[in-house]
Amino acid sequence: MNDNQNPFGEVIYAYTRSQAVADGFQVEVTKTAQEAGIRFPVFLTRTAFDAYVTVPPNVTGQDEAGRLWDIVWMLRFAIRKAQPGQARLPFALYVRNYNRQPRLVKLIAACGALDIDDPQPAITIMMPDED
């Protein structure tokens, strides 16, 4: 039997983006991204947020707002350079997680549906080994 509504059968389990945000596995940063000129909703995985937005203890001269701005600003430039139809976009920036020289870190931005029941585009920023 070919069911055009559910070609893969009944959904057994679904975890929505709104659940991931409520559970703390994703962080919405849309307001800051809009200030940087990005039109779509933007989210960071908790891993990326903790690694590059949260200021490590005893690191001076850093704040979360500035670190988040650096991420969305570099994402904006990567979007401008992207090829049409590119759904996964690698980008890099310098982050200072120690009281020494900053180091180059790589992130991935993936464009997909905002949520299971909302197909409008949204961007998720994640570590290169996340998907």
N, C-alpha and C positions, 0 to 999 in steps of 0.2 A: 504494500500500500504506500502510495506517495502522498504525503501530507505537505502541501505547499506552505501552510502556515508554520509548521514546525518540522523542517526537513531533517533535523537531527533528533527528533523526539521531544518528549516533555523535559523541561528544565528541572534538574534534580536539586540544584543549589545555585543561588546567585548572591554575590557580594557586591553591593553597589558602591559607587564613589561616595555617596552621602553617608553610607555606613562607615566607610574607611575614614572619612573626615571626622565623624562622630567618635570613632574608636581611636583617633589620633595617629592613624597610619599614613594619612595625607594631611597636608596643611594648605589651606587656600590662601593665595597671595595675590588675588585678582586686583585688588585696589592698587597695590604698588605696581603691578604689571601695567595697569591702565595708565598710571602716571608716566610710565616709561614708553607709552605709545602702543602697547599690545592690546588688541581688541578682544581677544578671546579670554575666557576664564583660565586662570593658571593655578596649578597645584604643584607642590613639592612632596616627594615621598618623605616620610619621617627620617629615613636614613640620610638623605641629601640635606634636609633641613638641619638635623643634628650635627652633621659633619661640617657644613659650610655657612650656616646662618647663626646658629647658636655660638656664642663666644666662649671658648674654652676658659676654665678657671685660670686666673693669674695672667691672662693675655691683656696687655694694655693698649690703649688707643684704638679699640674696636667697639662697635656696637651692632646689634642685630639689624637695625634699620639700614645702616650703611652696607652691611654684608649682603642683605637681601637685595638692596638696590643694585649692587654690583652684579649679582646673578641675573636679575631681570634685564638689566641694561645690556649685558653681553648676549643674552638670549635675543633681545631685539635686533642686535646687529647680525646675529646668526640667521634670524628669520629673513632679514633683508637680503642676505647672500644666498639663501636656499634656492634650490631648483624647484620649479613648479611641481606640485604633487608629492613632494618629499614629506613623508610622514614621520620619520625619525631623523632628528637633527643633532649631530654632535656639536658641542661648543666647549670652550675652555676659558678659564679666568685664573688670576692669581689670588690666592687666599693665604692669609697669615694666621695660622693656628698655634704659633709659638712666638715668643718674643725675639724672633730672628727674621731673616728674609722670607717674604711670601713664596709659596711654591705654586706651580701651575697644576691645576686640577681640571679634570674632564668630567663633563656631565652630558646627559642625553635629554633632549626634549622630544616627546612623542605627542603627536596630535591625534586625537580620537574623539569619540562621543563623550559628552559631558557626563552622562550616566546611562544606565540600561534603558531607561524610559525617556531619555532626552538626547536626541541625536545631534544637537548643536555642537559645534567643535569646541574642544577644550585642550589645553596643553598640560602635560605632566612632565615635570623635571625630575630626573632620577639619576642615580649612579649608573655608570656604564654596565655593571653586571646585574642591574635590576631590569625587570620587564613586566 
